[in-house]
């Protein structure tokens, strides 16, 4: 069984190279395709191992923009045009394995699932009634997040002008949530799903995501002007596909206890939780924040 990797990166070439060397050591030089945004940070391709290919015409990515989805699809297409791995693993340049390659390989080899993906349905009837919650330590599983996702991906958004604290005129969008008022497509036939963007999937899942099917194209069109579409597009495609068996756990360790919009940067103090979590990968790391945790992970796994 072969596992391939797609990696999205836009900064810190040193950390990206370290991740790739770790993957090579753990998985025996697997096929790796990297979509690196050279518009944001340059790197020397020649300094990377020969089993790594870079997307030749990368898109200029922006946070929370459809370009992130397109970058993933470009990397996935190149991986399956080049090789046909049984599984693909989707990583960022700030991810790192926290379990040995043999353990991950064995788990995927015997897996009854087609994909490991964090997901939940985003439907009007299940939206929480309270305006806010403070359970940020639950990350994507905090109850109020489904309301945030509904406003992002399903609600019809009406623009209006707003004066911010700096007395500058800006545009905001008011969400119309009731199904009678929302745009019927593409969720007239499909259920919207959303969750953490990172995933692992079998070849069949890659083929679905890369399909030229009109329904896939309609979804891409819908998400083109939606915020953070990578946290819903892939989920909606896979969760609506008949016959797929999905595990609602993407095998990623993240720590949301900092109460911010992004998971905390992990350090040496987090090592016991990382090792005992049973997950395959963790994010996010920074060699500028605490390189000791990566050194210790190399030693332990």
C-alpha positions as CSV (number, residue, x, y, z in Angstrom):
1,X,0.0,0.0,0.0
2,X,1.3,3.4,-1.0
3,X,0.7,6.7,0.8
4,X,1.2,10.0,-1.0
5,X,1.3,13.5,0.4
6,X,0.1,16.9,-0.7
7,X,1.5,19.9,1.2
8,X,0.3,23.5,1.1
9,X,3.0,26.0,2.1
10,X,3.6,29.8,1.7
11,X,6.4,30.5,4.1
12,X,9.3,29.1,6.2
13,X,11.1,26.8,3.6
14,X,13.3,25.4,6.4
15,X,10.3,24.0,8.3
16,X,8.8,22.6,5.0
17,X,12.1,20.9,4.2
18,X,12.3,19.4,7.7
19,X,8.7,18.1,7.4
20,X,9.6,16.4,4.1
21,X,12.7,14.8,5.5
22,X,10.7,13.5,8.3
23,X,8.1,12.0,5.9
24,X,10.8,10.5,3.9
25,X,12.4,8.8,6.9
26,X,9.0,7.6,8.2
27,X,7.4,6.5,4.9
28,X,10.4,5.5,2.7
29,X,10.5,8.4,0.3
30,X,6.8,8.6,-0.6
31,X,5.5,10.6,-3.5
32,X,5.1,14.2,-2.3
33,X,3.6,17.1,-4.2
34,X,3.9,20.6,-2.7
35,X,2.0,23.6,-3.7
36,X,4.2,26.4,-2.5
37,X,3.1,30.0,-3.0
38,X,6.3,31.5,-4.5
39,X,4.5,34.9,-4.6
40,X,4.8,35.0,-0.8
41,X,8.2,33.3,-0.1
42,X,10.9,32.0,-2.4
43,X,12.7,28.7,-2.0
44,X,15.3,26.6,-3.7
45,X,13.6,23.6,-5.3
46,X,16.9,22.0,-5.8
47,X,17.5,21.7,-2.1
48,X,14.6,19.3,-1.7
49,X,14.7,15.5,-2.2
50,X,14.0,14.0,-5.6
51,X,10.7,12.4,-4.5
52,X,9.2,15.9,-4.1
53,X,7.5,17.7,-6.9
54,X,6.3,21.3,-6.8
55,X,3.2,22.5,-8.6
56,X,4.8,24.2,-11.7
57,X,2.3,27.1,-11.9
58,X,1.1,27.7,-8.3
59,X,-1.8,30.1,-7.7
60,X,-1.4,33.2,-5.6
61,X,-3.2,32.1,-2.4
62,X,-4.9,34.3,0.2
63,X,-6.2,33.4,3.6
64,X,-9.9,32.3,3.5
65,X,-10.1,32.5,-0.3
66,X,-11.1,30.1,-3.0
67,X,-7.5,30.1,-4.2
68,X,-6.7,27.8,-1.3
69,X,-9.2,25.2,-2.6
70,X,-7.7,25.5,-6.1
71,X,-4.2,25.0,-4.7
72,X,-5.2,21.8,-3.0
73,X,-6.9,20.5,-6.2
74,X,-3.8,21.4,-8.3
75,X,-1.5,19.5,-5.9
76,X,-3.9,16.5,-5.8
77,X,-4.2,16.4,-9.6
78,X,-0.4,16.4,-10.0
79,X,0.0,13.7,-7.4
80,X,-2.5,11.4,-9.1
81,X,-1.2,12.2,-12.6
82,X,2.2,11.2,-11.4
83,X,1.5,8.3,-9.1
84,X,-1.7,6.6,-8.0
85,X,-1.2,6.2,-4.2
86,X,-3.8,4.2,-2.3
87,X,-4.1,7.0,0.2
88,X,-3.4,10.7,0.1
89,X,-2.6,12.9,3.2
90,X,-3.3,16.6,3.0
91,X,-0.8,18.7,5.2
92,X,0.3,22.2,5.6
93,X,3.9,23.3,5.9
94,X,3.4,23.8,9.7
95,X,2.3,20.2,10.3
96,X,4.4,17.4,11.6
97,X,3.9,13.6,12.3
98,X,3.4,12.7,15.9
99,X,3.1,8.9,15.3
100,X,5.5,6.6,13.6
101,X,5.2,5.8,9.9
102,X,4.7,2.1,10.6
103,X,1.8,2.9,12.9
104,X,0.1,5.2,10.5
105,X,0.7,2.8,7.6
106,X,-0.8,-0.1,9.5
107,X,-3.9,1.9,10.6
108,X,-4.6,3.0,7.0
109,X,-3.9,-0.5,5.6
110,X,-6.6,-2.0,7.9
111,X,-8.9,0.9,7.9
112,X,-12.6,0.3,7.2
113,X,-13.0,4.0,6.2
114,X,-12.5,5.8,2.9
115,X,-11.5,9.1,4.5
116,X,-10.6,10.6,7.8
117,X,-12.3,14.0,7.9
118,X,-13.7,16.4,10.6
119,X,-17.2,17.2,9.5
120,X,-20.7,18.1,10.6
121,X,-23.9,19.0,8.7
122,X,-24.6,22.7,8.4
123,X,-28.4,23.0,8.3
124,X,-30.9,25.7,9.3
125,X,-32.8,23.4,11.6
126,X,-29.8,22.5,13.7
127,X,-28.4,26.1,14.3
128,X,-27.9,27.0,18.0
129,X,-30.3,29.7,19.2
130,X,-27.8,31.4,21.5
131,X,-25.9,34.3,20.0
132,X,-22.5,33.4,21.2
133,X,-20.6,30.7,23.2
134,X,-17.1,30.7,24.7
135,X,-16.1,27.1,24.2
136,X,-13.2,27.9,21.9
137,X,-11.2,25.0,23.4
138,X,-13.6,22.8,21.3
139,X,-12.4,24.4,18.1
140,X,-14.7,23.3,15.2
141,X,-16.8,21.3,17.6
142,X,-18.0,24.2,19.6
143,X,-21.8,24.6,19.1
144,X,-21.8,28.1,17.8
145,X,-19.4,27.2,15.0
146,X,-22.2,25.7,13.0
147,X,-23.9,29.1,13.0
148,X,-20.7,30.7,11.8
149,X,-20.5,28.1,9.0
150,X,-24.1,28.5,8.0
151,X,-23.6,32.3,7.5
152,X,-20.4,31.6,5.5
153,X,-21.6,28.9,3.2
154,X,-25.4,28.8,3.0
155,X,-27.0,32.1,4.0
156,X,-27.7,34.8,1.4
157,X,-25.6,37.8,2.3
158,X,-26.8,41.3,1.7
159,X,-24.0,44.0,1.6
160,X,-24.4,47.2,3.6
161,X,-22.1,50.1,4.5
162,X,-20.6,50.3,8.0
163,X,-18.4,52.9,9.7
164,X,-15.7,51.1,11.8
165,X,-13.9,52.3,14.9
166,X,-11.4,54.2,12.8
167,X,-14.2,56.2,11.2
168,X,-13.6,54.4,7.9
169,X,-16.4,53.3,5.6
170,X,-16.4,49.6,5.0
171,X,-18.7,46.9,3.6
172,X,-20.4,44.3,5.8
173,X,-22.8,41.6,4.8
174,X,-26.0,40.8,6.6
175,X,-26.9,37.1,6.5
176,X,-30.4,36.0,5.5
177,X,-30.7,32.6,7.1
178,X,-34.2,31.2,6.5
179,X,-34.2,28.6,3.8
180,X,-37.0,30.5,1.9
181,X,-34.5,33.5,1.6
182,X,-31.3,31.6,0.8
183,X,-30.0,30.9,-2.6
184,X,-31.3,27.5,-3.7
185,X,-28.2,26.3,-5.4
186,X,-26.2,24.1,-4.8
187,X,-27.9,23.1,-1.6
188,X,-31.2,22.4,-3.2
189,X,-30.0,18.8,-3.8
190,X,-27.0,18.6,-1.5
191,X,-26.5,19.0,2.2
192,X,-23.8,21.5,3.3
193,X,-21.0,20.0,5.5
194,X,-18.1,21.8,7.1
195,X,-15.2,21.3,9.5
196,X,-11.4,21.4,9.8
197,X,-9.8,21.5,6.3
198,X,-7.1,18.9,6.7
199,X,-7.9,15.3,5.8
200,X,-6.6,11.9,4.7
201,X,-8.4,9.9,2.0
202,X,-8.3,6.9,-0.3
203,X,-7.8,7.1,-4.1
204,X,-11.5,7.0,-4.6
205,X,-11.9,10.3,-2.7
206,X,-9.3,12.0,-4.8
207,X,-11.1,10.8,-7.9
208,X,-14.3,12.4,-6.6
209,X,-12.7,15.7,-5.8
210,X,-11.0,15.8,-9.2
211,X,-14.1,14.8,-11.1
212,X,-15.2,17.1,-14.0
213,X,-18.8,16.5,-12.9
214,X,-21.1,19.5,-13.3
215,X,-22.1,19.3,-9.7
216,X,-18.5,19.7,-8.5
217,X,-18.1,22.7,-10.8
218,X,-21.3,24.2,-9.4
219,X,-19.9,23.8,-5.9
220,X,-16.7,25.5,-6.9
221,X,-18.7,28.4,-8.4
222,X,-20.8,28.7,-5.2
223,X,-17.7,28.8,-2.9
224,X,-15.8,31.2,-5.2
225,X,-17.0,34.2,-3.1
226,X,-17.4,32.5,0.2
227,X,-15.1,33.0,3.2
228,X,-12.7,30.1,4.1
229,X,-14.2,27.7,1.5
230,X,-11.6,25.0,2.2
231,X,-13.5,24.3,5.4
232,X,-16.6,23.2,3.5
233,X,-16.0,22.5,-0.2
234,X,-14.2,19.1,0.4
235,X,-16.6,18.1,3.1
236,X,-19.7,18.8,1.0
237,X,-18.3,16.8,-1.9
238,X,-17.3,13.7,0.2
239,X,-20.1,13.7,2.7
240,X,-22.7,13.7,-0.1
241,X,-21.0,11.0,-2.1
242,X,-23.0,7.7,-1.9
243,X,-21.2,4.7,-0.7
244,X,-18.3,6.5,1.1
245,X,-17.6,5.5,4.7
246,X,-16.1,8.5,6.5
247,X,-14.5,8.7,10.0
248,X,-15.5,11.9,11.7
249,X,-11.9,12.3,13.0
250,X,-9.2,13.7,10.7
251,X,-6.4,12.3,12.8
252,X,-5.0,15.7,13.5
253,X,-4.1,17.1,16.9
254,X,-4.8,20.8,17.5
255,X,-5.0,22.9,20.6
256,X,-7.7,25.6,20.7
257,X,-7.4,26.4,24.4
258,X,-5.8,29.8,23.6
259,X,-9.3,31.1,22.7
260,X,-8.2,32.5,19.4
261,X,-9.3,32.0,15.8
262,X,-6.3,29.7,15.1
263,X,-4.9,26.8,17.1
264,X,-2.0,27.6,19.4
265,X,1.6,27.1,18.2
266,X,2.8,23.9,19.9
267,X,5.9,23.6,22.1
268,X,7.8,21.2,24.2
269,X,5.3,21.5,27.1
270,X,2.7,19.9,24.7
271,X,4.7,16.8,24.0
272,X,2.9,14.4,26.4
273,X,-0.5,15.3,25.0
274,X,0.8,14.9,21.4
275,X,2.2,11.5,22.0
276,X,-0.8,10.2,24.0
277,X,-3.4,11.6,21.6
278,X,-3.2,8.7,19.2
279,X,-3.4,11.1,16.2
280,X,-1.3,10.9,13.1
281,X,-0.2,14.5,12.7
282,X,-0.3,17.8,14.7
283,X,-0.4,21.4,13.9
284,X,0.8,23.9,14.1
285,X,4.5,24.1,14.7
286,X,7.2,26.8,14.2
287,X,10.9,26.3,14.4
288,X,11.1,29.9,15.5
289,X,8.7,29.3,18.4
290,X,10.2,26.1,19.9
291,X,12.3,23.8,17.7
292,X,12.9,21.5,20.7
293,X,9.5,19.9,20.3
294,X,10.4,18.8,16.8
295,X,13.7,17.4,17.9
296,X,12.0,15.5,20.6
297,X,9.3,14.2,18.3
298,X,12.0,12.9,15.9
299,X,13.6,11.1,18.8
300,X,10.3,9.6,20.1
301,X,8.6,8.5,16.9
